[in-house]
Amino acid sequence: MALYSFIQFTSVLILYTVGSTLGDSQFLFVDLFVVTTLAVLIGRVGPHATLGSRRPHGSLLACAVLGSLLGQALLQAAVQLAALLLLRQQAWFTPLDPGGGDDVAKTVASYENTVIFCSSSFQYLIVATALSQGRPFRRPIYTNPAFLLALAVLLVLELWVTLAPPGAIASLMELRPLPSHSFSASLVGLAAINLTVSMLIEALIDSGVLDGCARAVRRKRQPKSRFKREDAALGAQRPPWPPLGTPPEEAPPPAGTPPGGGHGGPGTTPLIVTTLR
């Protein structure tokens, strides 16, 4: 939901700079049909069949969470700007005159508005797909048929609006039809590149590269958990203690333990330490 808000905020901000904005029907289409449908169906997937060895991040301020959010947000903004720059290079493009009158319909129905709306409409589907990678905590995306069906229907609808919108649909959505089919196809190609890079970002973050870089940069701190401190101390001993395959009551005392079990005197009950596996 944070990325949805950022994508729409970026679209409005870019259009404000050229004297335009999104129309009421465009807001309604995105909020009611696209985002609401995806938000309801994206969580209808169960946990993964096997329990992974890595635990989920316990904080929203973890490096992987913030890295994913910032990376995706910057990518979506860059793609929208790239689409606008590509539009301005076309020979048939006529820029919107922000001071040309008070007609709101003409301000909304412009080439800039159409390009930004079509580009951002794909991005809602892209981030929903990129952030639905299953492993290691959830089942794969193909186990959620309702979500896949919604993605397919919305994708076909947005391709229709981008490539060949009928006059009635263009008027209803407050769009100005693009005169070049090759340019419309280039917007679809830009969305495909957007999807590829978004998936690569998530794959890179899921591999743990960002967490590894963060641990290398920041100073290593001692764990707060006493269990982790004791486990690290036992694991650092050579040979490791307790010996694998040996019952705890038969294992020799850890290195550095005084005779008698570690409490100083003979006849004291030996200390038995077990580790959780």
C-alpha positions in Angstrom: 0.0 0.0 0.0 2.9 2.4 0.6 4.1 1.8 -3.0 0.6 2.3 -4.3 0.5 5.7 -2.6 3.9 6.6 -3.8 3.2 5.7 -7.4 0.0 7.8 -7.5 1.8 10.7 -5.7 4.5 10.6 -8.3 2.0 10.6 -11.1 0.2 13.6 -9.7 3.4 15.5 -8.9 4.7 15.0 -12.5 1.4 16.1 -14.0 1.3 19.2 -11.7 4.6 20.3 -13.2 3.0 20.5 -16.7 -0.3 22.0 -15.5 -2.4 18.8 -15.6 -3.7 16.2 -13.1 -5.4 12.9 -13.0 -9.1 12.9 -13.8 -11.9 11.8 -11.4 -12.6 8.7 -13.5 -8.9 7.8 -13.5 -8.7 8.1 -9.7 -11.8 5.9 -9.5 -10.4 3.3 -11.8 -7.1 3.0 -10.0 -8.5 3.1 -6.4 -11.6 1.1 -6.8 -10.8 -1.5 -9.5 -7.1 -1.9 -9.6 -5.7 -1.3 -6.1 -8.7 -2.6 -4.1 -8.8 -5.8 -6.1 -5.1 -6.5 -5.7 -5.1 -5.6 -2.0 -8.0 -8.0 -1.3 -6.5 -11.0 -3.2 -2.8 -10.6 -2.8 -2.9 -12.1 0.7 -4.9 -15.2 -0.2 -2.0 -17.5 -0.2 -0.9 -20.0 2.5 2.5 -20.4 4.3 5.2 -22.4 2.6 5.1 -26.2 2.9 8.6 -26.3 4.6 9.9 -24.2 7.4 12.9 -22.2 6.4 16.0 -21.8 8.4 15.9 -18.0 8.2 13.4 -16.0 10.3 11.4 -13.1 8.9 12.6 -9.6 9.7 11.2 -8.4 13.0 11.2 -4.7 12.2 9.8 -2.5 9.5 13.1 -0.6 9.7 15.2 -3.5 8.7 17.6 -2.9 5.8 15.9 -5.4 3.5 12.5 -3.9 4.1 13.7 -0.3 3.6 15.9 -1.3 0.7 13.0 -2.9 -1.1 10.7 0.0 -0.5 13.2 2.7 -1.6 14.4 0.7 -4.6 11.0 0.0 -5.9 9.8 3.6 -5.3 12.8 5.1 -7.1 12.4 2.7 -10.0 8.7 3.6 -10.5 9.5 7.3 -10.4 12.3 6.8 -13.0 10.1 4.9 -15.3 7.3 7.5 -15.3 9.9 10.2 -16.0 11.4 8.1 -18.8 7.9 7.8 -20.4 7.4 11.5 -20.2 10.8 12.2 -21.8 10.1 9.7 -24.5 6.8 11.4 -25.2 8.5 14.8 -25.6 10.8 13.4 -28.3 7.9 12.5 -30.6 7.4 14.7 -33.7 3.6 14.8 -33.2 3.7 15.8 -29.6 2.1 19.2 -28.7 2.7 20.3 -25.1 -0.2 21.3 -22.9 -0.6 25.0 -22.4 -1.3 25.4 -18.7 -2.6 28.9 -19.3 -4.8 28.1 -22.2 -8.1 28.5 -20.3 -10.1 27.3 -17.4 -11.5 24.2 -19.2 -10.7 21.4 -16.8 -11.5 18.7 -19.3 -8.9 20.0 -21.8 -6.3 20.2 -18.9 -6.9 16.5 -18.0 -7.2 15.1 -21.5 -3.7 15.7 -22.7 -0.8 13.6 -24.0 1.1 14.0 -20.8 -1.9 12.8 -18.8 -2.5 9.8 -21.0 1.2 8.7 -21.0 1.6 9.0 -17.2 -1.8 7.3 -16.5 -1.0 4.3 -18.8 2.5 3.9 -17.4 1.5 4.1 -13.8 -1.5 1.7 -14.3 1.0 -1.0 -15.3 3.1 -0.2 -12.2 0.4 -1.2 -9.8 0.4 -4.7 -11.3 4.2 -4.8 -11.5 4.8 -4.1 -7.8 2.0 -6.5 -6.8 3.7 -9.2 -8.8 7.3 -8.4 -7.7 6.3 -8.4 -4.0 4.4 -11.7 -4.2 7.5 -14.0 -4.4 6.7 -17.0 -2.2 9.9 -18.5 -0.9 11.0 -18.9 1.8 7.9 -17.9 3.9 4.9 -18.2 1.6 3.6 -20.4 -1.1 4.4 -19.4 -4.8 2.2 -17.0 -6.6 0.7 -19.6 -8.8 -1.0 -21.2 -5.8 -3.3 -18.1 -5.6 -5.6 -18.5 -8.7 -7.9 -15.6 -7.8 -5.0 -13.2 -7.7 -3.6 -14.5 -11.0 -7.0 -14.1 -12.6 -7.3 -10.6 -11.4 -3.8 -9.8 -12.7 -4.7 -11.2 -16.1 -8.0 -9.4 -16.4 -6.4 -6.0 -15.3 -3.5 -6.5 -17.6 -5.7 -7.2 -20.7 -7.8 -4.1 -19.8 -4.8 -1.9 -19.4 -3.2 -3.1 -22.6 -6.5 -2.4 -24.4 -6.6 1.2 -23.0 -3.0 1.8 -23.9 -2.8 0.3 -27.4 -6.3 0.7 -28.9 -8.8 2.5 -26.7 -12.2 3.0 -28.3 -13.5 6.5 -28.5 -16.1 6.0 -25.8 -13.6 4.5 -23.4 -11.1 7.2 -24.0 -13.7 9.8 -23.4 -14.9 8.1 -20.2 -11.4 7.8 -18.9 -10.5 11.3 -19.9 -7.7 10.2 -22.2 -6.3 11.8 -25.3 -5.6 8.9 -27.8 -2.0 8.6 -28.9 -1.6 8.9 -32.7 1.3 6.6 -32.9 0.9 2.8 -32.4 4.6 2.3 -32.2 4.8 4.8 -29.3 2.0 3.0 -27.5 3.9 -0.3 -28.0 7.0 1.4 -26.6 5.1 2.2 -23.4 4.3 -1.6 -23.1 7.9 -2.4 -23.7 8.9 0.1 -21.0 6.5 -1.6 -18.6 8.1 -5.0 -19.4 11.5 -3.5 -18.6 10.0 -2.1 -15.4 8.8 -5.6 -14.4 12.1 -7.2 -15.1 14.1 -4.7 -13.0 11.5 -4.9 -10.2 11.9 -8.7 -10.0 15.7 -8.4 -10.1 15.6 -5.9 -7.2 13.5 -8.3 -5.1 15.6 -11.3 -6.0 18.8 -9.4 -5.0 17.3 -8.3 -1.7 16.0 -11.8 -0.9 19.4 -13.3 -1.5 20.7 -11.4 1.5 23.2 -9.2 -0.3 21.8 -6.0 1.3 21.8 -7.4 4.8 25.4 -8.6 4.3 26.5 -5.2 3.2 24.8 -3.6 6.1 26.5 -5.9 8.6 29.9 -5.1 6.9 29.3 -1.4 7.2 27.9 -1.0 10.7 29.8 -1.9 13.8 29.1 -5.5 15.0 27.1 -5.5 18.2 26.9 -8.1 20.9 23.6 -10.0 20.8 21.1 -8.9 23.4 19.8 -12.4 24.0 21.7 -14.3 26.7 21.0 -17.6 24.8 22.7 -16.2 21.7 25.7 -15.1 23.7 26.1 -18.5 25.5 25.5 -20.4 22.2 28.2 -18.3 20.5 30.6 -19.0 23.3 30.0 -22.7 23.2 30.3 -22.7 19.4 33.6 -20.9 19.5 35.2 -23.7 21.6 37.5 -26.2 20.0 36.5 -29.0 20.0 32.9 -27.8 19.9 30.8 -28.6 23.0 28.8 -30.7 23.6 30.2 -33.3 21.2 27.6 -34.3 18.6 26.1 -37.8 19.2 27.0 -37.8 22.9 24.3 -37.6 25.6 24.6 -34.5 27.7 25.1 -36.4 30.9 28.1 -38.3 29.4 29.7 -35.2 27.7 32.9 -33.8 29.3 32.5 -30.4 30.9 33.1 -27.3 28.6 36.6 -26.0 28.3 37.6 -23.7 31.1 35.1 -25.3 33.6 36.7 -25.9 37.0 36.7 -29.4 38.3 33.6 -30.4 40.1 31.1 -28.9 37.6 32.1 -25.2 37.6 31.0 -24.2 41.1 34.4 -24.6 42.7 34.2 -27.6 45.0 34.3 -31.3 44.7 31.1 -33.2 45.1 29.1 -30.4 43.4 26.5 -31.6 40.9 28.0 -31.1 37.4 26.3 -28.5 35.3 24.4 -29.9 32.3 24.0 -27.6 29.4 21.8 -28.4 26.4 21.5 -26.4 23.3 18.4 -25.9 21.2 18.6 -27.3 17.7 
